[in-house]
Each structure stands twice: as structure tokens, then as C-alpha cells.
Amino acid sequence: QVQLVESGGGLVQPGGSLRLSCAASGSTTRNTMGWYRRAPGKERELVATITSSGRTNYADFVKGRFTISRGNGENTVYLQMNSLKPEDTAVYYCISITPTFINYWGHGTQITVSS
């Protein structure tokens, strides 16, 4: 089974940048990888996904600001977050989806955007 560990969270000021990392215990080369988030008082929502072929998909509220990418080893996924807003404050979760549509979730990392 795939295990996912997120890192890179923290406190940043509005307009700042942060990069999240998601490391998988096993190969995720054939999997779709993604990031979800849960903001205070809201349910978990999609942020971005990247397929095994490199096709990306973004939520409207992060388009032009966030970039999802895979590492060279294909078992790591990143989320580069620029122009951060207070509304981006949330716990961010990494997800890995197998070709047979089995989902694996990380335990989340806190992002706080505040001045």
C-alpha cells in the first residue's frame, strides 16, 4: 500500500510563497497525484491534480497562483503556492489515486496565511 507524508507547511504573510512536498513510501508513477485542503469551517475541497502523463487540473481559486508537479523519482509530488491569500489558510492533504481508483491520503500539513 502507498503511504503519503506531507511537509513544508507553516506560517506565511499574504502575498508570500510556500512549497509543499508529498513523499510516497512506494512508487506512484502510474497514479494520479493531487492536493486537497480543508479550511476552517469548510469541507475538504480539491486544489490540484496531476496525472501519470503530466496533465494538470486546478481549482478555480488557485489557477495562476499554484503549480502542481512531480519529482524526478516520480514518487514525490509538490505544490508550489504563490501569491498566498488569507483564504488559503487550511490543512492541505496529499492524495494518490491508483489506476484502479483506490485512494490513499496523507494526514495533512497546516498552512496559515496571516499578517
C-alpha positions in Angstrom: 0.0 0.0 0.0 1.0 3.6 -0.6 1.7 5.8 2.4 2.0 9.6 1.9 3.7 12.1 4.1 3.2 15.9 3.6 5.8 18.5 4.6 6.5 22.2 4.0 3.6 23.8 5.8 3.9 26.8 8.0 3.1 30.4 8.5 3.5 33.0 5.7 2.3 36.5 5.1 -0.2 37.4 2.4 1.5 37.5 -1.0 4.1 35.1 0.1 5.1 31.7 -1.3 5.4 28.2 0.1 6.2 24.8 -1.4 4.6 21.7 -0.1 6.0 18.2 -0.6 4.4 14.8 -0.6 6.6 11.8 -0.3 5.2 8.3 -1.1 6.5 5.1 0.5 6.1 3.3 -2.8 6.1 4.1 -6.5 3.3 6.3 -7.6 4.4 6.7 -11.2 1.2 5.3 -12.6 -1.0 7.1 -10.1 -2.8 10.4 -10.3 -1.5 12.6 -7.5 -3.2 15.6 -6.0 -3.7 18.1 -3.2 -6.9 18.8 -1.3 -7.4 21.3 1.5 -9.8 21.8 4.4 -10.2 25.4 5.5 -11.7 26.4 8.9 -15.5 25.8 8.8 -15.4 24.2 5.4 -15.3 20.7 4.0 -12.4 19.2 2.1 -12.0 20.6 -1.4 -9.9 19.9 -4.4 -6.8 22.1 -5.0 -5.0 20.5 -7.9 -4.2 17.1 -9.5 -1.6 15.7 -11.9 -2.0 12.5 -13.9 0.7 10.0 -14.7 1.1 11.6 -18.1 1.6 15.1 -16.5 -1.8 16.6 -17.2 -2.8 19.0 -14.5 -6.1 20.3 -13.2 -6.6 23.2 -10.8 -9.5 24.6 -8.8 -10.6 28.0 -10.0 -9.5 29.7 -6.8 -5.8 28.7 -7.3 -5.4 29.0 -11.0 -2.4 31.2 -11.9 -1.1 31.0 -8.3 -0.4 27.4 -7.5 1.6 24.8 -9.5 1.5 21.0 -9.0 4.4 19.0 -10.2 6.1 15.6 -9.8 9.7 15.0 -8.7 12.3 13.2 -10.7 11.8 10.0 -8.9 8.0 10.1 -9.7 7.2 9.2 -6.1 7.1 12.8 -4.8 4.7 15.5 -5.7 5.0 19.2 -5.0 2.6 22.1 -4.7 4.2 25.5 -5.3 2.0 28.1 -3.8 2.5 31.8 -4.8 0.6 35.0 -4.0 -0.9 33.4 -1.0 -4.1 34.8 0.5 -5.6 34.5 4.0 -8.3 32.4 2.4 -5.7 29.8 1.6 -5.3 29.1 5.3 -6.2 25.4 5.6 -4.8 21.9 6.3 -3.5 20.6 3.0 -3.7 16.9 2.2 -1.9 14.8 -0.4 -3.8 12.2 -2.3 -2.7 9.3 -4.6 -5.2 7.6 -6.9 -4.2 4.2 -8.4 -5.2 3.1 -11.9 -7.9 1.0 -10.3 -9.2 4.1 -8.5 -8.0 3.3 -5.0 -7.3 6.4 -3.0 -4.5 7.0 -0.5 -4.4 10.0 1.8 -1.8 11.8 3.7 -2.5 13.2 7.2 -2.2 16.8 6.2 0.0 19.8 6.8 -1.1 23.2 8.2 -0.8 26.3 6.0 -1.5 29.6 7.7 -1.5 32.9 5.7 -1.7 35.9 8.0 -0.1 39.2 8.6 
